Amino acid sequence: MKLLGKLLGSKKVVDSGISAIDKLFFTNEEKSDEHLKFLSAYEPFKIAQRVLALLVISVYLFVFLIGSGVVVWGIIAENLLYISASKELLKLNNETLGWPVITILAFYFAGGTVNSFRQMKKRQPKSDK
């Protein structure tokens, strides 16, 4: 180390070079520590995401229920105007909020579903062929 320190100028330069090289490679423990720090920093944003998701889904469901109710009312009243207006409302609801709702539901439920399928596949005995 003294020889490297003399060649490179000072011990601080060598020490900073060694620490920089050490920071390039993460051990599993360091990775898990960094992931925990990330999760704790991300916690406030999860609440905001859930509130926004609930708002979008609740608006979609509200419009869907109103449209479905108008269809039923149109059938009971035998009025085609109600039914056609309701179909347009439901079509507009699906065109504007359909993909955001599907994306939100996939974001919240797909991860757990995929993990469940992976665990089921691991538990299944392998058949001999």
C-alpha positions in Angstrom: 0.0 0.0 0.0 2.8 2.4 0.8 4.3 1.8 -2.7 1.0 2.4 -4.4 0.5 5.5 -2.2 3.8 6.9 -3.3 3.2 6.1 -6.9 -0.3 7.6 -7.0 0.4 10.5 -4.8 -1.2 9.9 -1.5 -2.9 7.3 0.6 -6.3 9.1 0.2 -6.2 8.5 -3.5 -5.5 4.7 -3.0 -8.2 4.4 -0.4 -10.8 6.3 -2.5 -9.9 4.0 -5.5 -10.3 0.9 -3.4 -13.7 2.1 -2.0 -14.9 3.0 -5.5 -14.1 -0.5 -6.7 -15.8 -2.0 -3.6 -18.9 0.0 -4.4 -19.1 -1.5 -7.9 -19.8 -4.9 -6.5 -22.8 -5.5 -4.3 -23.1 -8.5 -2.0 -26.6 -10.0 -1.4 -26.7 -8.4 2.0 -25.9 -5.0 0.5 -28.6 -5.5 -2.1 -31.2 -6.4 0.4 -30.3 -3.4 2.6 -30.6 -1.1 -0.4 -33.9 -2.7 -1.3 -35.3 -2.1 2.2 -34.1 1.6 2.0 -35.9 1.9 -1.3 -39.1 0.4 0.1 -39.1 2.7 3.1 -38.5 5.8 0.9 -41.3 4.6 -1.5 -43.9 4.1 1.2 -45.6 7.6 1.0 -46.1 7.2 -2.8 -47.9 3.8 -2.3 -50.7 5.6 -0.4 -51.1 8.2 -3.2 -51.1 5.4 -5.8 -53.8 3.5 -3.9 -56.0 6.7 -3.6 -55.7 7.5 -7.3 -56.4 3.9 -8.2 -59.5 3.8 -6.0 -60.7 7.1 -7.5 -60.3 5.9 -11.1 -61.9 2.5 -10.4 -64.8 4.1 -8.4 -65.6 6.5 -11.2 -65.6 3.6 -13.7 -67.8 1.5 -11.5 -70.2 4.3 -10.8 -70.7 5.1 -14.5 -71.1 1.4 -15.2 -73.8 1.0 -12.5 -75.6 4.1 -13.8 -75.5 2.8 -17.4 -76.7 -0.7 -16.3 -79.5 0.8 -14.3 -80.6 2.9 -17.3 -80.6 -0.3 -19.4 -82.8 -2.1 -16.9 -85.1 1.0 -16.6 -85.3 1.1 -20.4 -86.3 -2.6 -20.6 -88.9 -2.1 -17.8 -90.3 1.1 -19.4 -90.0 -0.4 -22.9 -88.2 2.7 -24.1 -85.5 2.2 -26.7 -84.2 5.7 -26.2 -83.0 4.8 -22.7 -81.4 1.6 -23.9 -79.5 3.3 -26.8 -78.4 6.2 -24.6 -77.2 3.8 -22.0 -75.2 1.7 -24.5 -73.5 4.9 -25.7 -72.7 5.8 -22.1 -71.2 2.3 -21.4 -69.2 2.4 -24.7 -67.8 5.8 -23.8 -67.0 4.6 -20.3 -65.1 1.6 -21.7 -63.3 3.7 -24.3 -62.1 6.3 -21.8 -61.6 4.4 -18.5 -61.4 0.8 -19.6 -57.6 0.6 -20.2 -56.6 2.6 -17.1 -58.9 0.4 -14.9 -57.4 -2.8 -16.5 -53.9 -1.5 -16.0 -54.5 -0.6 -12.3 -56.1 -4.0 -11.6 -53.2 -5.8 -13.3 -50.7 -3.7 -11.4 -52.3 -4.6 -8.1 -53.3 -8.2 -8.7 -51.1 -9.6 -11.4 -47.9 -9.8 -9.2 -49.6 -11.9 -6.5 -51.3 -14.1 -9.1 -48.1 -14.8 -11.0 -46.3 -15.6 -7.7 -49.2 -18.0 -6.8 -48.9 -19.8 -10.1 -45.1 -20.1 -9.7 -45.5 -21.6 -6.2 -48.2 -24.0 -7.5 -45.9 -25.1 -10.3 -43.0 -25.7 -7.8 -45.3 -27.8 -5.6 -46.5 -30.1 -8.4 -44.6 -33.3 -8.6 -42.7 -33.8 -11.9 -44.1 -36.7 -13.9 -41.6 -39.1 -15.4 -41.8 -39.4 -19.1 
